[in-house]
Amino acid sequence: MTRWLWDDLRDLFDTDDGSLPEIRVDYSDSSATVAGYALLRGRAARVVSERASLWSNTQSTNLPVDSVPNAAALVVSGEAASFHVVLGGIQSQGVTIPDLGVFVFSDQLALDYRMGPDWGARELGALFALLAELAALDPQASVSHWDTDAADRFKAAWRRWAAAPAATQIPPPVATPKSPT
């Protein structure tokens, strides 16, 4: 299923040109930003950024990103400024996606990536599955590519991927049953 996707968007991923392209997931519901960041952080094997931190507006100091339960919640509430962190080892559909930078805004998660040989059809398919999970957090969410030259092509590929038969899509995450108390 991902072969056509790779053929359509390969040039946006396969050759490192030194840029850090960005895919944006815009939300109308800020709680989706918090849930989306939690999903990404929960799927990541590690924080790649050295001394990943965010600015606390309430404490007037930098705080380590992982020193709070969900740093995006602080951004959404206005207690912290938007921040960027690079996450490594994010899993989707059993595939490890190359490192993704995550810019957290109150109404958006902007994912940046390094183009190059770590990307292939499987990784791009896994990224699209991850984007679908992020978009599913808010019925009004939109997904777009920052490159104005490629934005329409990316949007067309996104629509085609999202319209694919359900059997070829990643199933929704299964909630872990809570143990009786």
Secondary structure as GFF3:
##gff-version 3
##sequence-region A 1 181
A	DSSP	alpha_helix	2	9	.	.	.	ID=ss1
A	DSSP	three_ten_helix	10	12	.	.	.	ID=ss2
A	DSSP	beta_strand	22	26	.	.	.	ID=ss3
A	DSSP	alpha_helix	30	43	.	.	.	ID=ss4
A	DSSP	beta_strand	46	47	.	.	.	ID=ss5
A	DSSP	beta_strand	53	56	.	.	.	ID=ss6
A	DSSP	beta_strand	61	64	.	.	.	ID=ss7
A	DSSP	three_ten_helix	65	67	.	.	.	ID=ss8
A	DSSP	alpha_helix	71	77	.	.	.	ID=ss9
A	DSSP	beta_strand	83	88	.	.	.	ID=ss10
A	DSSP	beta_strand	90	92	.	.	.	ID=ss11
A	DSSP	beta_strand	95	97	.	.	.	ID=ss12
A	DSSP	beta_strand	100	105	.	.	.	ID=ss13
A	DSSP	beta_strand	108	113	.	.	.	ID=ss14
A	DSSP	alpha_helix	121	135	.	.	.	ID=ss15
A	DSSP	beta_strand	142	145	.	.	.	ID=ss16
A	DSSP	alpha_helix	151	162	.	.	.	ID=ss17
A	DSSP	three_ten_helix	166	168	.	.	.	ID=ss18
###
